[in-house]
């Protein structure tokens, strides 16, 4: 969740250059709408999502599982900046659809690990690759220094948004 400025500190007023950048952010929003996402999603992933009435919030869990080792529900909650009950509900829906599997952590039997079901790994990899195409094409047009600056800026923005 975005955090307000510190106590007694007014928010920074954007200057003209800031307003150009801030104005670009909403232009990305249509790319994240349902139809645009659904059209890029391969079967069987799209079918499972639709049959089980899973939402984009459910879908947000999946790249986290593709990019990492199995995660606990708590780790998923932390990554997505949602409450533990919300993360549990999202994982439950994905589990009922067969897209993720829950299993005991061999190192700590009280912990439950969530992993992507193997049948959905390839469709999710394809989906992520399709979704990444515009970003990767944009990055290809940048110099190494510009790319590093973009990554640093985006990382700082994510860190700021996720700041407790």
N, C-alpha and C positions, 0 to 999 in steps of 0.2 A: 504494500500500500504506500502511496506517496506520503511523504511526511511534510508537515507544515514547517516553515522556518523556525529556528530556535526561539526561545522565549524572548519577547521584546524586540524581535528582529522582523521587520517587514519583508515581504517577498521582494526579490529583485525585480525591478521593472525591465522588461526586455527592450533592448535598443533595436534599431532598424535591421542590423544584421541578424540579431536573435529572431526577430519576427519573420524573416525569410525562412530560417530553419524551422521555427515552430509551425509555420504555414505549410511546410512540406509533409509533416507527420500525418495530418488527416488524409492526405492524398494516397497513403498506403492502405487506408481502411477498407476500400472495396476489395482489395486483394485478400482480405481475411474474412469476407462474407461467405455465408453458407454455400451458395451456388458455385462460386469460384473454387472453393475448397473441394466440394463434392465432385465437380467435374474432373479434378486431377487425381482423385482417390481411386486406386485400382480395386477391382474385385479380388478377393472376397472381403476386403476391409470395408468398402462402401456398403456392401450388402449387410454385413454384420452390424455396422453402425446404424443403418436405417431400420433393420428388423428389430433391433433392441432399443430403438429411439434414443440413441446416445447423442450427446451434444458436443459442440466444440470444446467445452470444458473437459469432457471425457477424452477427447482427442489430444488435448494438451499434455496428458499424462504420457502418451505413447512415445514421443521423441525422447523423453527423459529415460525411458527404459531401453530405447534403441542405443542411446549414447553411453549408457553406464552399465555397470554390473547390476544384478538384481538390487532393488531398493526396498526399504521398509516403507510403510504407509507414512510414517513420520518424516522420512526423507523426501518423499513425494510432496507432502504438505509444505515442507520448507522450501523446496525448489519452486513450487507454484504459488507460494505465498497465500495459501488457503489454510483454513482450520483443519485439525486432525479429523473431525467428523466429516467434513466436506471431502477430504482426500479419501477417507474410507468409503464414502458413498460412491465416489468416482471409480475407485478400484473395484468395488462390488459390482457396479454395472458392467465394467469391462470384463470382469471375471465371469459373470453370468453369460456374457456374449461369447466367451471362450477366447477372447483376444489376449487376455493376460492370465497367468497362472499364479496362484499363491502357494507357497510352500514353507516348510519349517527351515529356519536357519540352522545348519548343522553345528555352527559354533555356539549358538544360544537358542535352545529349543523353545524359549518363550517368545522369540521374535519371529515374525512372519515376513518372508521376502516375496516381493512381487517381481515377476519377470514376464517379458513378452512371450506369448506362445509361439513356438517355432513356425507354425502354419501361417502366422501373420508377419513374420520377420521380413521376408522378401517383398510382400505388398507394401509394408510400411517403408522399407528402404526405397522402393520405387517412388512412393508418394513424397517422401522427404526430398529425394533428388529432383522431382518435378517442381516442388514448391521452392527449392533453392535456386532454380535456374536463373530467375531475374537477378537475384542478389549476386550470384556467382559471375554473371555476365557484367554486372556493374563493377564488381571487384576486379575483374580482368582488365577493365579500362583504367585502373588506377596504377600509379607507380607504387613500388614497394613502400615508400615512405607515406604516401597517401593512404594506402591500405592499412598500414600500421596505425595511422592516426584515426582512421575510421573505426577500426577494431577497438582502439583505446577509448574513443569517445562513446561507442556503443556499450562497452563494458562498464564505463563510468556511469552511464545513464541507468543501466540495469542495477548496478550496485546502489545507486541513489534511490531508485524506486523501491528496492528491497530492504533498504536501511530500516532497522527497527526504531 
